Amino acid sequence: MNILPALALIAILVFIHEFGHFIVAKFCGVHCTVLSIGYGKRLFGFEWRGTDYRISMLPFGGYVLMSGADPFGTQESLDEDIDPHTAFLNKPVWKRILIVIAGPAFNLILPICTFTLLLMSGELQPAPVIGQIEWGTPAHNSGLLADDEILQINGVET
């Protein structure tokens, strides 16, 4: 098995999972300071509307760093300007539950959407071309030849 496609699939699953937490946190009014795919040192990314979107060095997961999500206050020195209205722990319990459940829920929704799109795209159908004609059959007697294309049957286009 090639390692790069495996890492790409894991990165997609991690992104969908973390995006679930992230988007529901945003809808619930929680400020997210970091959305990272991978752990460790930041390799590259960009900052937009107060969130650092990044790809990090170790591709074994990811995380969403939400403002005010540290119950022990060890991040207080890093986040001195925590707005109590956008802090995770200040949100009602039902919103926090939605945020936590969103990651696994998005991972369950992903295969449903993927398989639905695959099934909606249809499957390839054989072309209406004659393959082999046996001698003495009605097809042979009517003058059909191999590789003839059938354009219509009883007036209905194929």
Secondary structure, DSSP 8 states (H G I E B T S, - for coil): --HHHHHHHHHHHHHHHHHHHHHHHHHTT--EEEEEEEEEEEEEEEEETTEEEEEEEEEEEEEEEETT--TT-TTTTT-TT--TTT-GGGS-HHHHHHHHHHHHHHHHHHHHHHHHHHHHT------SB-----TTSHHHHTT--TT-B--EETTEE-
